[in-house]
């Protein structure tokens, strides 16, 4: 599947090699090393607009997060049965207004990943072809002929053949005309440099994600923790694969240049985004508010756990001191846990009741609209449903509404539905009687 990409990338590499080799005084090894670096620069420059567009679109989406939250809050309590559809339309309109497209954000990874894999495969095939000496190479790679691949396999970097790698057996070192000490002296600094650049790049990405983290989203919090955990493995992979795996010197040089480019590009684009699309005060306020709420919730849970442990240890210590009070102490501990669970359940039930109230009113409004064959209810019109909702008092601070008022709203809607149905039945009965009276008699 990636074979066409190998042909394209090998063609670019061949063009750069012909251009560099035409410069007087450039050796074969220097020409191939420079060609690999110039190939990498060409590919990364071609993909640079996609990378910038992806990060720029992400920053715009972050700055629009308060407006998305306002839209969700607006339609979450609406009794209109089409409120979810209106919410999707409003959010889509906001994205289109600011030039944000979900599918456009997927294009850069879909373009970059195959290109990187194709470039890596081509370099590895060329390096592995000369792992037993350049004389063993007979096949070409892409647009590169067998003679050019043999020339690449015989090229050196700092006196070490490009196909050599530290984990290579001694017999292959002899075939390539080098030693383990010479290979490790060149590869080790490059491997450590690749790992360092990877760590710095991951640190820049983590810092950018931390500043724009949605603390109210469990998925985003999990993504942040996962990225922090993956950083260790991302830094360890070049070290492990470079010293213990079949990583030819050509691949290590590619790693160093690619990671250096990625680190520099990431830092420069981050600076440009901070100047062109800085974080808005509205987003900063929303981020700080959700972060503080998250911290308060975590502190409350930690305090509850400490109190539960303290109550349990008090029961244990009291039982040891006075075994006759064992039942009373453990009953008090279980009562405390039950009261806390009941309080938490009351809060959850209140939230579910508010949500169920909106969903039930939407369902009744949908039935009412179907029965009356009108355009009831609407978000802006003065309908029985919306008027009943507007006349109702707001819920209290704890989020627990008046159950009588809740029943009253549904009762008003039910009465209106019943009246509309009875009126329609009377009209149909009157129409049938008139039709029967007007029927000619013979």
URUR-V477667 format. One record per run of one state. SS is the DSSP state (H for helix, E for strand, L for the rest). FROM is the first residue (numbers start at 1). TO is the last residue. Records with the same first field share a line. If there is no record, write none. Layout:
SS: FROM-TO ; FROM-TO
//
This chain:
L: 1-2 ; 22-27 ; 64-64 ; 77-82 ; 98-101 ; 130-133 ; 137-140 ; 142-143 ; 145-145 ; 154-155 ; 158-159 ; 162-169 ; 177-179 ; 212-217 ; 245-248 ; 277-280 ; 322-322 ; 373-383 ; 392-402 ; 439-442
H: 3-21 ; 28-63 ; 65-76 ; 83-97 ; 102-129 ; 134-136 ; 146-153 ; 170-176 ; 180-211 ; 218-244 ; 249-276 ; 281-321 ; 323-372 ; 384-391 ; 403-438
E: 141-141 ; 144-144 ; 156-157 ; 160-161
//
